[in-house]
Amino acid sequence: MAWPALAAQRFCVFDFLGTTGDAYSMSKDYALAMQRYNVDVELKAYSNEAVATEDFRTGNCDAFIATAFRTRQFNPVAASIDSMGATTIVRNGKIDMPATYDVLRKLIQTYSTASPLVTKLMVQGDYEVGGIVPIGPAYPFVNDRRINSVEALAGKRIAAFDYDKAQAVMIQRIGAQPVSADVTNLHTKFNNGLVDMIAVPTLAYKPLELQKGLGTKGGVGRFPIMIVTYQVVFKRSKFPEGFGEWSRAYWLSQFDRVLQLIRTGDASIPPSAWVEISPEDAYKYTLMLRDARIQLAQQGLYDKRGLKVIKRIRCHVNSADPECATKSEEEWK
């Protein structure tokens, strides 16, 4: 279907590495793909996520791409994907990453379906989610391998985003000390010894030189605290009808491409740096994150509708999990 051509729409893209990063590179392919719908995308790279978010909010951008920590204010349902432990599957005491990615894929597929119900979830006022792109599990990077349990984190300094209140609440729950940080400076705080732990995807390891923070004593815990995503949000009044569906479908088609980038990031971590988590601890931490997630939703820090959808998909992938026999997260409206 042909649509009348529109003036160029400015997409503001957050990427640590500016125009040389993976997010910006994928956005260039996206801009080309959107031309088939007569949507002319003009990309602008930002290395500061806060500035990109503010430029979108104030109208200097018609759409923007940033982490769900920043896009949550425009659509909390989609941003629920990044809730702690929400997509993680544990089987026989072990983290099942293929199944975890299967949950993620099915969730993004669900939100890319062309249906009035999905549109209702992806739209909030004039804002609509135009795509969800995983950038990998956030693993705990610690400056001392002896910090290998929740108990060992007591009193330790952990980077927490001011704009994601759930992080500070969770850190305080385990008796640790939240230290204010944002996406652009948490690595420098870790590398300079100002915090004892950060949680980031492995894609950040080489670009942010996190080996400096790990030093000779640090390590990376093989337990995904959450899956971090980039999300596209646009102003509906600036785009033709149906653009959200086209855009979400495009980013869904990039899932396997992104998964390969994530695996490359995982492979960049030296094998000796990984810290294995015992089956007992893996199960215990999963339950702990589930309880925290439910409490945070009750406090209004996580979106109940989003978590309800995710639980249904988790139980579709792993119906044997004991949580699937409970009504937790299911009774929310």
Residue pairs with C-beta under 8 A, 6 or more apart in sequence:
2 38
3 37
3 38
3 39
3 240
4 38
4 240
5 38
5 40
6 38
6 39
6 40
6 238
6 239
6 240
7 40
8 40
8 41
8 42
9 39
9 40
9 41
9 42
9 62
9 63
9 234
9 238
9 239
10 42
10 44
10 60
10 61
10 62
10 63
11 27
11 31
11 41
11 42
11 43
11 44
11 61
11 62
11 63
11 64
11 65
12 44
12 46
12 52
12 55
12 56
12 60
12 61
12 63
12 64
12 65
13 23
13 24
13 27
13 43
13 44
13 45
13 46
13 52
13 64
13 65
14 23
14 46
14 47
14 48
14 49
14 52
14 53
14 64
14 65
14 66
14 67
14 70
14 183
14 230
15 21
15 22
15 23
15 24
15 45
15 46
15 47
16 47
16 183
16 184
16 204
16 207
16 208
17 24
17 47
17 207
18 24
18 45
18 46
18 47
19 45
21 207
22 203
22 261
23 65
23 133
23 135
23 230
24 43
24 45
26 133
26 254
26 257
26 258
27 43
27 65
28 43
30 41
30 131
30 247
30 250
30 251
31 41
31 42
31 43
33 250
34 40
34 41
34 246
34 247
34 250
35 41
37 240
37 242
37 243
37 246
38 240
39 239
39 240
39 243
44 61
46 52
46 55
47 184
48 184
49 66
49 67
49 70
49 182
49 183
49 184
50 70
50 182
50 184
52 61
52 64
52 66
52 70
53 64
53 66
53 70
55 61
55 64
56 63
56 64
56 233
62 234
62 235
62 238
62 239
63 130
63 232
63 233
63 234
63 235
63 238
63 239
64 71
64 232
64 233
64 234
65 133
65 230
65 231
65 232
66 230
66 231
67 82
67 135
67 183
67 228
67 229
67 230
67 231
68 78
68 79
68 81
68 82
68 228
68 229
68 230
68 231
69 79
69 82
69 161
69 163
69 164
69 183
70 163
71 78
71 79
71 129
71 231
71 233
72 79
72 82
72 164
74 124
74 127
74 129
74 233
75 122
75 123
75 124
75 127
75 128
75 129
75 231
75 233
76 124
76 302
76 303
76 306
77 121
77 122
77 124
77 303
77 305
77 306
77 309
78 111
78 121
78 122
78 129
78 132
78 231
78 306
79 231
79 303
79 306
80 86
80 302
80 303
80 305
80 306
80 307
80 309
80 310
81 87
81 104
81 107
81 132
81 227
81 229
81 306
81 310
82 226
82 227
82 228
82 229
83 166
83 226
83 293
83 296
83 302
83 306
83 307
83 310
84 166
84 170
84 225
84 226
84 289
84 292
84 293
84 296
85 225
85 226
85 285
85 286
85 289
85 290
85 292
85 293
86 226
86 227
86 293
86 307
86 310
86 314
87 100
87 103
87 104
87 107
87 226
87 227
87 310
87 314
88 95
88 100
88 224
88 226
88 227
88 286
88 289
89 95
89 96
89 99
89 100
89 102
89 103
89 314
89 317
89 318
89 321
90 96
90 282
90 283
90 286
90 321
91 99
91 318
91 320
92 279
93 278
93 279
93 280
93 282
93 283
94 279
94 282
95 222
95 223
95 224
95 277
95 282
96 318
97 137
97 224
99 317
99 318
100 137
100 224
100 227
101 134
101 259
102 317
103 310
103 313
103 314
103 317
104 134
104 227
105 255
106 313
106 316
106 317
107 309
107 310
107 313
108 132
108 134
108 251
108 252
108 255
109 252
110 118
110 309
110 313
111 118
111 121
111 122
111 129
111 132
111 248
112 118
112 245
112 248
112 249
112 251
112 252
114 245
119 128
119 244
119 245
121 305
121 309
122 128
122 129
122 244
122 248
123 129
123 236
123 244
126 235
126 236
126 237
127 233
127 234
127 235
127 236
128 233
128 234
128 236
128 244
129 231
129 232
129 233
129 244
129 248
130 232
130 233
130 234
130 243
130 244
130 247
130 248
130 251
131 231
131 232
131 247
131 248
131 250
131 251
131 252
132 229
132 230
132 231
132 232
132 248
132 251
133 229
133 230
133 231
133 232
133 251
133 254
133 258
134 227
134 228
134 229
134 255
134 258
134 259
134 262
135 201
135 203
135 228
135 229
135 230
135 258
135 261
135 262
136 201
136 202
136 203
136 227
136 228
136 262
136 265
136 266
137 201
137 202
137 224
137 225
137 226
137 227
137 228
137 262
138 199
138 200
138 201
138 224
138 225
138 226
138 227
138 228
139 199
139 200
139 201
139 202
139 220
139 221
139 222
139 223
139 224
139 225
140 197
140 198
140 199
140 220
140 221
140 223
140 225
141 190
141 197
141 198
141 199
141 200
141 210
141 213
141 214
141 218
141 219
141 220
142 148
142 196
142 197
142 214
142 218
142 219
142 220
142 221
142 275
143 190
143 193
143 196
143 197
143 213
143 214
143 215
143 217
143 218
144 196
144 217
144 218
145 217
145 218
145 219
145 275
146 152
147 153
147 156
147 196
147 197
148 219
148 221
148 275
148 277
149 281
150 174
150 281
150 284
150 285
150 288
153 174
153 175
153 176
153 197
154 174
154 175
154 176
155 175
155 176
155 177
156 176
156 177
156 196
156 197
157 176
157 177
157 179
157 194
157 195
157 196
157 197
158 171
158 176
158 177
158 178
158 179
158 195
158 196
158 197
158 198
158 199
159 178
159 179
159 181
159 186
159 189
159 190
159 195
159 197
159 198
159 199
160 167
160 168
160 171
160 178
160 179
160 180
160 181
161 167
161 181
161 182
161 183
161 186
162 180
162 182
163 182
165 301
166 296
166 301
166 302
167 178
168 178
169 292
169 296
169 299
169 301
170 292
170 296
171 177
171 178
172 178
173 292
176 197
179 189
179 194
179 195
181 189
181 195
181 198
186 195
186 198
186 200
187 198
187 200
187 204
187 208
187 209
187 210
187 213
189 195
189 198
190 197
190 198
190 210
190 213
191 208
191 209
191 210
191 212
191 213
192 213
193 213
198 213
199 225
199 226
200 208
200 210
200 228
201 228
201 262
201 265
202 220
202 262
202 265
202 266
202 268
202 269
203 261
203 262
203 264
203 265
204 210
204 265
205 211
205 265
205 268
205 269
206 268
214 220
214 273
218 273
219 273
219 274
219 275
220 269
220 273
220 274
220 275
221 275
221 277
222 274
222 275
222 276
222 277
223 277
223 281
223 282
223 285
225 289
232 247
232 251
234 243
234 244
234 247
236 243
236 244
277 285
290 323
290 328
293 302
293 307
294 307
294 328
294 329
296 302
297 303
297 304
297 307
297 329
297 332
304 329
304 332
304 333
305 332
305 333
307 329
307 332
308 329
308 330
308 332
311 323
311 328
311 329
311 330
312 330
314 321
314 323
314 324
315 321
315 323
315 324
318 324
